Amino acid sequence: MEAHESDLRDEVRDDGQIALIQTDYRTAALDAPTKTLLEFAVKLSLHPLEMRSDDIASLRDAGFDDETIVDAVQTISYFNYANRVMDALGVEPEPEMRHKRRA
């Protein structure tokens, strides 16, 4: 999350809420559709072979349309791919990608 903290801060202005999202999003005051999407992202990231049609159905039930679901799957998968490549090669995020913490 460090490399994308600035993006999170663009969406969430509360430092306490940001810390909760980064530590354990389940404890953050997020709406139900967002939590459903995050649960989906975690499962796809950590247990991709366990994905079932019910996982897609849960996103639809939360109000996501098929185009948004496809976009989410592609985005989640891309970041998993990119992070694995960078981890394997020992690549560190570019300095400009890191959030500049206020002193």
C-alpha positions as CSV (number, residue, x, y, z in Angstrom):
1,M,0.0,0.0,0.0
2,E,2.9,2.3,0.5
3,A,3.4,3.0,-3.2
4,H,-0.3,3.9,-3.6
5,E,-1.0,5.7,-0.3
6,S,-1.3,9.0,-2.1
7,D,-4.1,7.5,-4.2
8,L,-5.8,6.3,-1.0
9,R,-5.4,9.8,0.5
10,D,-7.1,11.3,-2.5
11,E,-10.2,9.3,-1.7
12,V,-10.1,9.2,2.1
13,R,-9.2,12.3,4.0
14,D,-9.1,10.9,7.5
15,D,-5.7,9.6,8.8
16,G,-7.3,7.3,11.3
17,Q,-9.5,5.7,8.6
18,I,-6.5,5.4,6.3
19,A,-4.6,3.6,9.0
20,L,-7.5,1.2,9.5
21,I,-7.8,0.5,5.8
22,Q,-4.1,-0.2,5.6
23,T,-3.9,-2.4,8.7
24,D,-7.2,-4.3,8.4
25,Y,-9.9,-2.9,6.1
26,R,-12.5,-5.0,7.9
27,T,-12.3,-2.7,10.9
28,A,-12.6,0.5,8.8
29,A,-15.9,2.3,8.3
30,L,-16.4,1.3,4.7
31,D,-19.7,0.8,2.9
32,A,-20.9,-2.8,2.3
33,P,-20.1,-2.9,-1.4
34,T,-16.5,-1.7,-0.9
35,K,-16.0,-4.4,1.8
36,T,-17.4,-7.0,-0.5
37,L,-15.1,-5.9,-3.3
38,L,-12.1,-6.0,-0.9
39,E,-13.0,-9.5,0.3
40,F,-13.1,-10.5,-3.3
41,A,-9.7,-8.9,-4.0
42,V,-8.2,-10.7,-1.0
43,K,-9.5,-14.1,-2.1
44,L,-8.4,-13.6,-5.7
45,S,-5.0,-12.5,-4.5
46,L,-4.4,-15.2,-1.9
47,H,-6.5,-18.1,-3.0
48,P,-7.1,-17.8,-6.7
49,L,-7.8,-21.5,-7.2
50,E,-10.7,-21.2,-4.7
51,M,-12.6,-18.7,-6.7
52,R,-16.2,-19.8,-7.5
53,S,-19.2,-18.4,-9.3
54,D,-20.6,-17.4,-5.9
55,D,-17.7,-14.9,-5.6
56,I,-18.9,-13.1,-8.7
57,A,-22.5,-13.4,-7.5
58,S,-21.6,-11.6,-4.3
59,L,-20.3,-8.7,-6.3
60,R,-23.4,-8.6,-8.4
61,D,-25.5,-8.7,-5.2
62,A,-23.5,-5.8,-3.8
63,G,-24.5,-3.7,-6.9
64,F,-21.5,-4.2,-9.2
65,D,-22.3,-4.7,-12.9
66,D,-20.5,-7.1,-15.1
67,E,-18.3,-4.5,-16.7
68,T,-17.1,-3.2,-13.3
69,I,-16.5,-6.8,-12.2
70,V,-14.3,-7.5,-15.2
71,D,-12.4,-4.3,-14.6
72,A,-11.9,-5.2,-11.0
73,V,-10.7,-8.7,-11.8
74,Q,-8.2,-7.3,-14.4
75,T,-7.0,-4.6,-12.0
76,I,-6.5,-7.0,-9.1
77,S,-4.8,-9.6,-11.3
78,Y,-2.5,-7.0,-12.9
79,F,-1.3,-5.6,-9.5
80,N,-0.7,-9.2,-8.3
81,Y,1.3,-9.9,-11.4
82,A,3.3,-6.6,-11.2
83,N,4.0,-7.0,-7.5
84,R,5.2,-10.6,-7.9
85,V,7.5,-9.6,-10.7
86,M,8.9,-6.7,-8.7
87,D,9.3,-8.8,-5.6
88,A,11.1,-11.6,-7.5
89,L,13.5,-9.1,-9.0
90,G,14.0,-7.1,-5.9
91,V,12.6,-3.9,-7.5
92,E,11.8,-1.1,-5.1
93,P,9.1,1.4,-5.9
94,E,10.3,4.6,-7.5
95,P,10.8,7.4,-5.0
96,E,8.1,9.5,-6.5
97,M,5.6,6.7,-5.9
98,R,6.2,6.7,-2.1
99,H,3.9,8.9,-0.1
100,K,5.6,12.0,1.3
101,R,4.8,11.9,5.0
102,R,4.4,15.3,6.7
103,A,7.0,16.1,9.4
